[in-house]
């Protein structure tokens, strides 16, 4: 079991930036693939980005490529999502998730553990 806690959400104007953090409990953080998902009102939870256990590989949804960057610091048991050039359509609750598999999965069902989410609101 892993406990995940997101932080860093807030209100930002279009074109601005936010950096989300997800702190994980335990000392086995480096054994998990980590992902970020988001869910807007009336929509299904969707994949945003994933990063491999060692942080060497990453994978992004087409909607955020070139704007978002996922990273991790295994010494701090933390995964980050740097969000630049934010758009109103990025408004959602953002969740971090952990996956026991070494593969970079993009489906909700592929992740075993979830945080409670942090709200990101982008105004126009």
C-alpha angles and dihedrals in degrees: 000000000000128000116213128195124187125205140165101068122135147119119312136166121248110278093029132113140240133182117213123200131198118196118201129200126230135035098269096076093118091061092065132081106225129213142181123220133176137203126199124195111285094008136100121255107271136199118255109169144334134201131200124246094262094038094243098115131045138178129200139194112249090243093064104032112129093015106059129052126194120204139160140208107204092188088062096037088234137130122197138202115201108198119194133173090023120200131201089250088064089070108121145106107281121214132190119213139187127220127195090209120091089221123098099243124187100194125096091227091059094067122081104193133040139189125224094254137240125240120243117188122184116193126204 
